[in-house]
Amino acid sequence: MIVDLYFGFRDQLDNKPGDIYRCREGSAVQNGGRPPKGNVDGEGYAERPLCAKDFWVIVRVRNGVLESVEPKTEKKPFIPD
């Protein structure tokens, strides 16, 4: 499943937990730069390919490494049930 991410490089389509999460060198965090100590809890968005339902996630990066992707259940999806 592809998760659209809104921090760091936004073209990282093949990342999985344990991979290094790339950021833009010399850029501010809000422009894709590396956060302090490489730690960030960022938001992502995904659509399930088989049922066309969508959901939000929290992506945790620690020391520049993608640690986990978890559902963000408190945020409503765009696609209604």
C-alpha positions in Angstrom: 0.0 0.0 0.0 1.3 3.5 -0.8 1.1 6.1 1.9 1.4 9.8 0.9 3.8 11.5 3.4 3.9 15.2 4.1 7.5 15.6 5.5 11.0 14.9 4.3 11.3 13.8 0.6 7.8 13.3 -0.6 8.7 10.8 -3.3 9.7 7.9 -1.1 7.4 5.2 -2.4 9.2 2.1 -1.4 10.1 2.7 2.3 9.3 0.2 5.0 10.1 0.1 8.7 13.8 -0.1 9.2 14.7 2.0 6.1 16.5 5.3 6.3 14.1 8.2 5.8 15.6 10.8 3.5 15.3 14.5 4.1 16.3 17.5 2.0 19.9 18.7 2.9 20.0 22.3 4.0 16.3 22.8 4.1 14.1 23.8 7.0 12.0 21.0 8.6 8.8 22.5 7.1 10.4 22.4 3.7 11.5 18.7 3.9 14.6 19.2 6.0 15.9 16.9 8.7 14.1 17.4 12.1 16.2 17.7 15.2 18.0 14.4 16.0 16.1 12.9 13.0 13.0 12.4 15.0 9.5 13.2 13.8 5.9 11.9 14.1 4.5 12.9 10.7 1.1 12.5 9.1 0.4 10.3 6.1 -2.6 9.5 4.0 -3.5 6.2 2.2 -6.2 4.6 0.2 -6.9 0.8 0.2 -6.6 -0.3 -3.4 -9.2 -3.1 -3.2 -12.1 -1.4 -1.4 -11.3 2.3 -2.3 -11.5 3.3 1.4 -9.0 5.8 2.8 -7.4 6.5 6.1 -4.8 8.7 7.9 -1.7 7.4 9.6 1.1 8.6 11.9 4.6 7.8 10.6 7.3 7.6 13.3 10.9 8.3 12.3 13.6 8.0 14.9 17.2 8.8 14.4 16.5 9.2 10.7 15.0 5.6 10.4 11.4 4.8 9.6 10.2 3.1 12.8 6.5 2.6 12.4 3.2 3.4 10.6 0.1 3.4 12.7 -3.6 4.4 11.9 -4.6 7.8 13.0 -8.2 6.9 14.0 -9.2 10.3 15.4 -9.0 11.9 11.9 -11.9 11.3 9.6 -11.3 9.9 6.1 -12.2 11.9 2.9 -14.2 9.0 1.4 -17.5 8.4 3.2 -18.6 4.9 4.3 
